[in-house]
Amino acid sequence: MTTPITLTPFIVGQQVRIDFEAMVSSNHWCHTPGYPSDGYLKHIKELIAEHGPYGTVTNVFPPGYDLTVAVSGHAFHMKGHSWCFPLTEQEAREIKRAAEIKEHKADMVKFVLNLTGSVAQDLVAKVEDGRIPSDWDGHELRQLLADKFAHEATGGRWELKDARTGRGREYRNTVIVNNL
């Protein structure tokens, strides 16, 4: 005699893992021919490939085993416990950690773009208003960029280095006199 399996109903907000292969195989034995449709399967396969096989339950139909699952903003009707399963604690931790890393990387990119953008805007304005001498070439401009980023890194304190050449001394003098 087999022991019956007790299925726990799903709840709204619960994270689930989608079993795409089970969805495909159910297309062959389902009472309704072509269900789930090939278009449905294609769409969810693309989302799973891009975002992973995870979703969030957004609606539960009585008695709690048919549900709507959101995958990256797209809603799908699912057969619970045959097409999707509750996440294990390990999977939930991994998903949370991946989301935290993704958010941190986005913050880092935003910081870099803001910092480089503000330095670029500042220097372009100084080129346009004539404070940066027209005879400067890549040497002085590279040094000015390096100094601006060093200035940002030190919280606004200039750390001027000793200028050893005439060109270096002239550069430092121009930076100070023209308030670059």
N, C-alpha and C positions, 0 to 999 in steps of 0.2 A: 504494500500500500504506500502511495506517495504522500508526502507531507504537503499540505496546501501552503502556498506562499501568500503572506499577508502584504498587500500593497498599501502604502501610506498615500493618502490623497495629497496632491500638490497644493501649494498656497501661493497667492499672488506675491510677487517680489522674490520668489525663490529662484536661485540660479540653477540652471540645468545644463547638462552635456547632451548634445544632439548626436544620435547614432544615424549617420547618413546612410550607411549600408543597410540598416534595418528598414529605412524609408524606401530605399530602392527595391529591396526584396519584397516588401509588402505590396509593391506595385504589381507583382506577379500573382499573388494569391488573394488579393482583396476581393470582396463580394461585388464592389462597384468597379467595373473594368476601367483601367486608366487612372485609378485613384491611388496615390496622388498623381497628378498630371505630370507629363514630361516637362512642361514649362515651370511648374512649381519646383520640381526636383532640380532643374537647371538653375533657377534663381537661388535656391537655398545652397546649392553646391558652390556657386560663385561667392556668396556671402561667407560661407564656412571657410573657403580657401583664403579669403581676404582677412577675416576677423577671428577665425578659430571656431571650433564646434560648440560654442557656448552661447546661451541666451538667458533671458529673464522671463519668468511667467508673468503675464499681464492680465490674464483672465482664466478662470477655472469654471468648467461646465459641470453641473452635478452628474454623477456623485463625486467628481474630483479627479477623474483620470483623463478626460479630454481637456485640452487647454490651448490658450493662445500664448505663443512664445515670441518675444521680441529679440531679433538679432540685428544689431547695428541699426536700430530705428525701423526695421521692417517686421511686420507682424505675420506670424504663420500659425495656422491651426495644426496642432500636434496630437498624436496619440501618446499619452503619458505611459511610461513603463514599457513601451515598445519602440517608440521613436526617440524618446528623450528620458534622461534619468537624473535624479538629484545629484549635485556635485558631492564628491567626497570632501572632507575637510582639507586634505592636501591640495586638491584641485582649486578649491576656493581660495586658499592662501596663495597659490601660484598666480591665479588670476588677479588677485588684489595687488600682489607685488608687481606684476607686469604693468598694471594700470598706474601704480605709483611711479614706476620707472619711466613710463611713457609721459606722464604729466611732468616729471622732473626734467626730462629731455626737452619738452616743449618750453618749459620755463627757461632753460639754459639757452635755447635758440632765441627766444624773445629777448633775453638779456643781451646776448651778443649783437643782435640786430639793433636794439636800442642804443647800446654803447657805440657801436661803429657808426650808426646813423647820426648820432649827435655829434661825434667828433668830425665826421665828414661834413655835416651841415655847417659847423663852426668854421672849419678851414675853408670851405668853398666861399662862405660869406667874406672871409678875410682876403681871399684871392680877388673876389669881385670888387671889394671896396678899396683895394690897392695897398692894404697893410702888408701883404706878402710881396716882397720885391719881385719884379718881373724878370730879373736876371737869375733868379733861383732855378735850379734844375732838380733832377731826381735826387741828388745827394742831400741838399738842404730839405727838400720836401719829405724825403724818407725819415730824416732825423727829426723833423718837426712832428711827423706822425708818431714816431717812437716816443718822443717827449710828451706828446698829448696823452698817449695811452699810459705812459708812466705816471703822468700827472693824475689821471683818473684812478690808477691803481693805488696811489699813495693818498687818496682822499683829498686831492687838491693842493698838496704841497709840492712845489717844484724842487727837484733834486738835481741842480745843475752840476754837470761834470766839468772838469778842467778842460779848457779848449787848448790844444797843443799847436794847432796850425793857425796861420793868419785867417784862413777861410773859416775855421772853427770858431775863432774869437769873433769874427765878423758876424757869423750866424748867431752866436749867443747874444751879442750886442743887439742885433736886429730883433730877436725874440723879445728881449726885455724892453727895448725902446718902443717897439710897435705893439706891445701888449698882445703878443701872439700866444 
